[in-house]
Amino acid sequence: ACEMVAAGARPGDIAREFYQNRSLASIELEGRTVGHMSLSGDGEAVLSWLSLADFAECGAVKADAEPMIDLLRSLRGVRVACMLREQEGEVRGSFRSKDDTDVAAIAGEFGGGGHKGAAGCTIFAPLDAVKAQIVAACGEALEALGAQA
């Protein structure tokens, strides 16, 4: 990084371009993400989702939804966050944890995988059915971790 700055890179400009340059569609999706958000497990797990209709109504593309999982994980008290994104004929799930909860194991239950703190899966089922399955799986993971403590 020092070499880049010495060569003329401007960290402030780079940070502003990267962190403060979202599309209007992404901000609109953020509102919908918060509106769809539900907590479970005494507030330790959070789930939200975006439907195909949400994307169409906001004029959004997949990249506009990327910040949403981190928005959910940032909520105080949350240990596990899951963001569901409906696609044609499937639902894509992204998981993040803030502690020792193994979200790769949760994603693995649905044929996915990843790392202990960040994982994903694709489920070939309707969005409403997937939401219920994910809430149950997150609850079981938190209970199992609590039993180990």
C-alpha positions, 0 to 999 in steps of 0.5 A: 500500500505504501508503494502505491501511495508513493506512486500516486494512489490516493487512498481517500479517493479509492475508499470513496469510490469503493464504499460511497458509490452505490446505485439508487437501485441498491439503496432501494433494495436496502430499504426492502431488505430491512422491510423483509427482515425477521429475527429469530433465536432471541435475536441471534439470527436474522433473515431477509430476502429479495424477490424477483419483483423487488429487483424488477420494481427497483430496476436492480441487478444482482450486484446491487444486492451485494451489500445486503448480507453485511447490512444484516450481519451488522445488527447488534446481537445477531450471530448469524445472518442470512440473505436470500435472493430469488432467481428464476426457479431457485433461491440463492442464500448467503450466510455470515456469522460473527462468532463460532457458528459454522454457517458452512454447515448450515449451507451444507444442509442445502447442498452449498458450502463455503467457510465457517464464517461465510457460506452460500447455497442454491435451493431449487424451491419457492422463496416462501418454502426456503425462508422457513427451512433456513430459519429452522436450520439457523435455529438448530445451529445456534442451539447446537453451539449453545449446547457446546458452551 
